[in-house]
Amino acid sequence: MTKLSVNVNKFATLRNARGGDNPNVLQAAQKCIAFGADGITVHPRPDERHIRTFDVYEIAAAIEVEFNIEGYPSEDFLRLVEEVRPAQCTLVPDPPDVLTSHAGWDTLRHRALLQEVVARLKQNNIRTSLFMETDPAKIEAAKAIGTDRIELYTEPYAANYAKNRQQAISPFIAAAKFARELGLELNAGHDLSLENLAYFQQNIPGLLEVSIGHALVCDALYLGLQETIRRYQACLGKG
């Protein structure tokens, strides 16, 4: 079964728009779990424009499902992850000033950095995942770096799904098969939605986890959070 990890960044964005603590991010995460989410994801950034450092500590202390912290491996980020010790750390190549993730790691160019960071996280018994595109050479380099998993960056799939879903998913199927042959485990995320998730999950072999935030929170505005999570889990073949 593919697990659903809900990224709660957008709840924090809404809170920060007005200050105060409404909506409460921890409560939102707990509601997601109560309604059926398998895990919680956060992506703290240096400017704290959505998730703040105290959110990470609060969520880590309060939840029992899998906690995934994603972000760029700056020293401050790595210290936070080492203190919290989540089940998984997903490393993304975003510089601090970008709005959202828009590319996977160039694991050939950044091999030395990533090898050092992955080894450091593994010393703390934290499962590692690298945010990746479908290039087989870069996936092979990810294996050499020593990561446990890769997270396929699915924006190109989502962008082309409506035009030709078979063509859109083809490179992801090939990448998933190649990763599994190398012994890498597989996650996916970015722009997955109620429209395109089921087809992706049905066609990607060995997909262990999807991380979904923006689309899920948008759907919750119309459907309610409980019904939204139920529908996403249904897309994954559950419920």
N, C-alpha and C positions, 0 to 999 in steps of 0.2 A: 504493500500500500504506500502511496505517495503521501507524505505528511504536508499539512498546510501550516506554514509559519506566517503569522500576521505581522506585518511591519506597522508599528504604531506611530511612526514619525508624523503622519498627517494629523493625528490627534494633538500632538504637541504643537504643530504649526497653528492650529486653530486656537489653542490655549494662548500661545505667545502673541497672537494678533491683538488681544485685549489685555494681556497681563493677567495677574491673578492665577487661579488654579481651576478654571472651568473651560473645557472639560479636564477632569483629573486623569492624567495619563496612566497612572497605575490602575485606577479603577477601570479605565477603558481596556487595558491589557487583561485584567481579571475577568471582565465581561466577555472578551473574546474567547478566553479559555473556557469559561462556563458555557458558552454557546457552541463549543466544539473545536476550537483551534488546537492544533497539536503542538504549537510552539509560538514564541514571540521573537520578533526581530527588531532591533534598533540600529540606527546609523547616526551616532553622534558626530557632529562636525565642530571644528574649532570655534566657530562663531556662535554656536548653540542656537542657531536660528529655528531649530525644532527640538530635537531631543537634547536635554541638558544633562550634565554629569550626574546630578542628583537623581534624575530619572533612572539612569542606568543602575545605580546602587539600590534604589527603591524597588525596581522591578526584580532585580536579581535576588533580593532578600525575600520577596513575597511569592514568587511563583515556583511551581514544581515541574512544569513542563520544560521542554528544551528551550534554552535561551541562546539566541544567535546575535552576536554583536558584529556589525560590519563597519568597515571604514578603511581609510588610508593609514598605512603603518608608520605614522609619526611616533616619536618617542612618547609623547603624552598619551596618545591612543594606546600604545602597547602597555604602558604602565597601568592604565585604567583596566584593560583586558586582564592583565596579570593579577590585579587586585580582585576583580569580580569573578574570574575563572568561569566563564560561560561554557556550555557544552561545546559550542562552535564559534570560531572567529572566521568571518569571511573577509578577506583582504580585497579591497577595490583600489583601482589606480587613480581615483579622483584627486586632483589638487584641491586645496581648501576653498577656492572661490567659485567652483562650478555649481550650477543649480541642481543637477542630478547626474547620476552615472550615465555615461554615453559611450563607453568603450571598455573592452576587457584588457587584461594585462598583456603586455608584450613580454612574455616570459623568457624570450631570448635576450632581449636588451637588459632586462632587470633581474636576470637570474641570480646574480650575487646577492643583491638586496633581499630577494624573496627567500633564497635558501637560508640566509641568516635569520630572517624573521620567523619562518616556518619552524626551524629548529628551536628557536627560543620559545615559541608557543607550545611546541610538543614537550618541552621540558616541564611545562606547567600542566601537562595532561589535557590540553585544549585541542580539540579536533580542528583542523585547518581546511579552508576552502578558498580557492582562487577564482575570482570573477573573470570569465574567459569568453572569448569568441570561438568560432568553430574551426579555426586554422589548425590542421593536424600537427604541424611542426611546433606550434606554441603549446598544444596540449601535450605533446611528447616531452617538451621542455618542462612543463608543469610536473609531470611524473618524475623527472630527474631531480627537480627541486625538492621533492619529498612531501608534497601536499597530500592530504587524505582524500580530498574531494575537489572537484571544480564546480562552479556555478555558471551554467551557460547563460550568457547575456542575450535575452530573448526579444529585445526591441526590434531587430530586423524581421523576425518572424511575425510579431504583432503588426508591424507596419504593412506587411505584404499579405497578411492572412486573407483579407477580403478579396483581393485580386486573384490570388491563386494559392490556396492553402497547401496543396501538394508541393508546389515549387517552393513555397516559403519554408516548409518544414524539412525539406530534403537535406540541406546541409547540417541540420541539427540531429537528424537520425544518424547520418554518417559520423558526426562528431561523438555522439553518445556511444555508438558501437565501438569506435576506436578507443575512447576513454576506458570503456569496460574491458577491452582486450588488454589494455595496459595495466589494469588493476585499480583504476581510479573510480571512486564513487561519484555520484552525479546529483547535483541540485540544479535549479533553474530559477530565473526571476528577471523581471523588468517588463512592464506593460502586459503581463498576463492578465486575463479578464474573464468574465463569465462568457464572453463571446468566443474566445479562442483557447481556453484552458483545457477543456475536455479533449479536443482533437490533439493537442500537444501531448497530454498525458497518455493518451491511448497509443501514440505512435513512437514515443521515446522509451527505449528499453532501459530498465534499471533506474528510473527516475525516483529518487528517494525523498526529495523535498522541493517544494516551491515556496518562495518568499513573495508575498503580495501585500502591497500597502495602498497605493494611490487609488487604483481601480476599486478595490474592496471598500475603502472608506467612501468613495463617491457613490457606489451602489447602496451603501448603508443609508445614505441620505434619503433614498427613495423607498427602499425595501425594509429598512430597519436592520440593525446589526445582527440579530439572531437569525433572521431569514437569509440575510446575505451570506453568512458563514455556512449555513446549511446548504445553500446553492453552490458555493465553492467546493464544499466537501462532496456534493453530488457529482460535480464535474470530475472529481478525482475517484469516482466510483464508490463512494461511501454514503451510507444513509439511505 
